[in-house]
């Protein structure tokens, strides 16, 4: 428990550092909210009109003052108002987050369902043709960009079957599960393919190391079946690096899969952040990045706790 408390104490410091970096970075991008909103018509504004809009958007003060106003609002749950949507930033983020969370969970489920069995299969047939075939397939999958996979899927469906995946809409799972899965399954497959290849390679490597350990030979000498040796004794210890990889990837996915969301026109968190950057929506960018960073830290903490559950030899308190 003391380890968890120590990690939680570090959360505010990390979030403050992230907030300062993103605050400065987004303001270093050329242009401002006024120019992004009005485009070429911004040049037609009089100095008085521009000053009034600057006061309205809160960009009339020096950077330290702007940051302090935004930072003090965090303690009351106020992340600011999005100039793009005209709504509180937190409500905009929470509207988009369910899609991103479901997409990340489905992609992880697909990747682990394919990658772990494939890695175990390859490790138990080391240096055989089956192992070589799995390794080649994993290498191809890992080296193929996700946007290529997505475009190929769309092309096959449209040219081969005359149908297109549903784009630009999202139906929550609790409203219509079948329609929801119909909208999400193809983007999840697109994301899951590359990650499944990484999981396959990591699982294979970890299993090869574990299968040569003494306790595995002891289990075999005691007459344990090969299935029991692999799935009960070897695999749990080989899952530690897989959990590490999965935690990092899941944290990235919670930040939004920008390219896949763009290809399938999904109103997710990544696409929202991209649009906010293009529109110089400072409050929305700052709030979204802070929200993503918090999710990433929570996932990393859960991964560390999972280590101890998978391998009792790991003691978090002693770190």
N, C-alpha and C positions, 0 to 999 in steps of 0.2 A: 504493500500500500504506500510506503514511503517513496518508492520509485515513481509511482503514478503521481503523487503529490509534487515531487520534484519536476517531473515533466510538465505538469499543469502550471507550475509557477513560471516556467520558461515561455509559456504561450504568449502572455502580454508583451514581453520584450520582443519576441519574434514578430508579432503583429505590428508593433510600433515601427520596427525597422522596415517591414514590408510596406506599411502605409507611407512612410517618408519617401522610400524609393519610388513607388508608383506615383505619388503626388508630384515629385520632381520630374519623373520621366514623361508623364503625359503632357506636362506643360512645356517640355522641351520640343515637342512636336510642333512644326510650323503651323500657324493659324490659330484660331480660337473658336469658341462656341458661336460667336456672332457670324463670322465668315463661313463656318461650316453650315450654319442654318440658312443663311441668305444667299450664299454663293456669290455670283457676280454682282448681285444687287446690293451687296454690302458696300460696294464702292459708291453707291448713290446716297448713303446716309450722311447727314450733317454731323459735325463733331458733337453737337448736343444730343442728337439721337443715339449716336454710338455710346456716349457716356451713360445715357439712361439705360441702354441695354446692358452695358457692363455692370452697372449697379444691380440690375435685375438678376443677372446671372451670377453675381457675387465675385466677379473677376476684376473689380475696380481697386481692390486693396492689394498691398504687397503680399508676396507668397507666404511669409510667416503668419500674417494675420489670417489669410485664407485657410491655411492648414489648421491653425488653432481653433478657428470657428468650426471647421469640420470635425476635428478631433474631439472637442468638448461635446459635440452632438452625439458622439458614439455612446457616451455613458447613459443617454436616454433612449438609445435605440434608433436615433435619427441619423441615417446615412446621407441625408440630403434629398433634394428633389431632382429627378431626371428631367433635363430640358428636352430630351427626345420624346419621352412618353408623358411628361407632365404629371407624373405620379411619384410617390416616395420610392426611393431606390430599393429599399428592402422588399417592398411589395412586388416590384418588377422582378427582382432576383428570385423570390419565392414562387412566382408564376412560372418562371423558366426552369427552375431547378428540378422539379419532378421528372421532366422529360430526360434531362441529362443524367439524373440518378438511375432511372430505369434503363437507359441506353448503356450506361456503364455496367450495371448489374447483368444485363443480358449478354453483353460482350464478354464479360468475365466468365459467365456460366458456359458460354460456347467455347471459349478458349481453354478453360480448365477441363471441360468434358472431352475435348479432343486432345489437348496437349499432354495431360498426365498419362492416360492410357497409352498414347503413342510413344511417349518417352520410356515408359516401363517396358513396352513391347520391344523397342529397339535395344534397350539395355540388356534384356534377357536373351537377345539374339545378336550379341556383340560381334561385329566384323563379318556377319553373314549377309547374304543378299537382301534380306528383309530389313536389316539395320541400315544398310546403305540406301535403300529406297526411302526409308523414313527420314534419314539425314538430308537427302537431296530434296525431298518435298519440303522439309522444314526450312532449308536454305532458300528455296524459291519463294516460299511464303513470306519469309522474313525480309527478303530483299525487294519484294513487290510493294510499292507504296499503296496506302489504303485508298487513295483517290483513283488509282488504276483499277483496283478491285471493284470499287463502286461503279465506275463508268462501264466496266465489262458486264457487270450484273444488269445494269440498266439497258445496255445494248442488247444483251441476250434476250431479256424479257420483251423489249420493244420489237426487235427484228425477228426473233424466233417465235414469239407467242402473241405478239400484237398487243401487249399490255404494258402499262407503266406503273411503278410503285406510287402509292399515295404520297404526295409532296405538299409541303406548306401547311399541314394541319397536324394537330395532335389531340387525340381523344384519350383522356385518362383511363387507366386500366379498370378502375372501379366503376366507370360509367358503361363501358362496352369492352370487355376483355378481348373478344375476337377482333374487333376493329382496331383496338390498340396494338395487338400483336401483329396484325397485318401491316400497320404503319411502321413498327419498330424492328421487325425481324431482319429485314434486309440491311438496314444500317448497322444492326448488331453483328450480323455475319461479316459485313465489310470491316468493322473494327476488330472482330474476334479472330479473323484469319491470321493477321500478322502476329498478334499476341499469342495465338495457339502455337505458332512456329517457335517463338521464344520459349514458351513453357515446355515444349517438346525437347528442345536442346538442353535446357537446364535440368529437366527431370532425368533425361538420359545420363547426363554427366554425373549428377548426384547419385543416381542408382548404381552406376558403375563403381563409384567410390564406396558406397555402403555395402554392396554385395561382396566386397573383398574383405570386410571386417571380420574379426574373430567371432563375434556373437552370431553372425549369420552362419558361419561354418559350424558353430556349436549347435545351433538350431537344427541344421541339416543332420548332424551326427546323432542327434536325439530322435531322429525319425520323423521330424515335421515334414508335412507335404510341401512340395515346391510352391503351391499356391499360397499356403500359410506363410512360408518364409518370405515370399516377395511382398504380399499385400499386408501382412500383419506385422512382420518384424522389420523388413527393410524400408518399405515405402514411408512410414511415418517419420523416420529419421531423415529420409531424403527430401522431405517436403519443406524443410527449413529454407533453403534457397528459393524454392518455388514461392513460398509465402512472401519472402522479401521482394521478389520480382513482381508478384501480384499486387502487393501493397503499393509499390511505386507506380505501377501502371494504373491501378484503380484511382490513386490520387490524381494522376494526370487526366484520367477520363472524367473525374468529377469537375475538373476545370473546363470541361467542354471539348468535344472533338470537333474543332472548327471546320476542318476540311470536309468531313463526312456530313456534318450538319448543313454545310453549304451545298454539297452535292444533292442531298435529299430534301433541301429547303426545310429543315426541321427548326422550329423556334426554340432552340436550346440555349444553354448558358454561354457556350463558346461563340456562337453566332451573334448573340446579344452583345458580348464584349467587343467583338470585331466591329460591329455597327456603332457602338458607343465610341470607340477610338476614332473611327472615321468622322463621326459627328462632333468630336471633341466634347463629349458629354463627361466632363471631369468627375462629377459626383458618382455617376453610374460606373465608370471605370474603376475608381477608387474603391467603391463599395463591393463591386464584384470580385476584384482581385483580393481584397481582404477576406471575403467570404470563401473564396477558393483556397487561400492560404490556411484558413482555419480548418477546412475540411481535410486538407493534406496533412496537417499536424495530427488531427484526430485519427486518421487512417494509419499513420506511422506509429502512433501510440498503441493502437489495437494490434498492429503487426508485431510489435515488441512483446506484447502480452501473449500473443499466439505462439511465440517461440517457446516460452516456458510450458505451455500446454502440450506442444508437440514433442519437446525434448526436456524431460525433467532435469537433465544435467545443467541446463541453462538457469542461472540464478540472477534475476534482475536486480535484487537488492544489493548484490555485491559489486555492481558496476560503479 
